[in-house]
């Protein structure tokens, strides 16, 4: 397939460089045909008429009634309230809290660094707390 693409491309380049089809000169012993004819006579176009659209009166929307649907406010959860929360009857609760921090210092060439990671989960009242501390400065 690639060979035919190359052959076709070479043929098109040869035809274009030979001027065949684009030249008005006599290359083959005869002149190009000249077409002398008058353009067809067309009727003039009728004037453009604009369509008349009906007018619309502005309308006002009725206020939406959301009184039938009330939603309790979502309480903000800090780690202590997350750990103490017990779900009620027919309630499922899953909460997660992740916190991390790190520090580094360089005082008179003495470098110290460390940090911790805390992960607290509450799965329907079953609380798990994991804490990882590395390079504790109090040690």
N, C-alpha and C positions, 0 to 999 in steps of 0.2 A: 504494500500500500504506500509505503514511504517513497518508493522509486517513482510511482505514478505522480505523486505530489511534486516531486522534484522536476520531473519531465514537464508537467503542466506549468509550473512556475517559470521554467526556462523558456517554454514556448510563448508564454504571455510577455515575458521581458523582450523576446526577439520581435514579436509583433509590435509592441509599443515602441521599441527603438527604430523599427523600420518605418514607422509612420503610417502603417496600413490602417485605414479606417478613420484616421484623424487628419489626413492631409487633403487639401483641395488641389494639389498639383497633379499633373498628368503623369502617372507612374507606369501605367500599363498600356499606353498608346491610345487612350480615349479619355475624354473629359468626364468628370462626374456629372450625373444628371442634375439639371436645374429644374426645380419645381416652381413654376409661375402660375399661381392661382390666387384668386381673391378669397379672402376669408368669408365664411358664410354670414349672411345677414340675419341678425337675431332681433326679435321684438324687444322693445325697451321694457325694462322691468317695471312692474307696477309699484306705486309708492308703498312704503312700509307702513302698516297700520299697527299701532300698539294695542295689545290686548288690555281690556279693562278688567282688573281684578276686583272682587268685592272688598269692601272695607270691613275691617274687624274692629269692634269696640274693645277697649282694654278691659281685662278681667282681673278680678282679685281672687286669690286663693283663700280658702277657708283655713283657719289654723288647724294644725294636726293635733289630735287628742291623744296624749300619751298618759293620761291619768289612769287608764286601766292597767298599765304596765309600770310597775315600780321596781327599781333595782336597789338593793342595799349598797351603800358605799363600800368600796373595797378598802379594807384596813391596810395600813402600811405595816410591814412586818420587819421588825428588827430581830437579831439573833435570839434574844431572850424570849420574846413573845412567840417566835417560831418554835422554840424548844418546849414552851409551856402549852401550846395549843393542842386541845383534844377535840376531835371532830364529834359533832352531835349525832343524834339518831338519823339514819338514812343520809348521812353526809360522808363523802370521801374527801380526804385532804392529802395532798402531797406538796411538800415545800422543801426548798433547798437553799442554802446560804453558803457562799464561797467568799473567802477573804484572804488576801495575801499582802505581804509587805516585805521590803528588803531595805538594807542599809549598807553603806560603805563609808569608810573614813580613812584619812591618811594624815595622821598627826605626827609631825617630826619624823617622818619616814616609817612610822609604825602603821601598817595597814590592817584594818579590821573590816569584815563584811559578814553579813548574815541575813536572816529573815525567817519568815514562818508562813505556813499555809494552814487555813482552818476550813474544814468542810463539815457542815451540819445538815442533816436530812431529817425530815419528819414525814414518815409514811403511815398515815392514819393513826397517829399517836405513838408510833414506835420511833424513838429518837436515837440517832447515831451521830456521834461527834468524833471527828478525826482531826488531829493537830500534828503538824510536822514542823519542827524547829531545826534550823541548821546554823552552825557557828554562833551559838548563843553567847552574847557578850558577858553574861553573868557567870559563866563557867570559868 
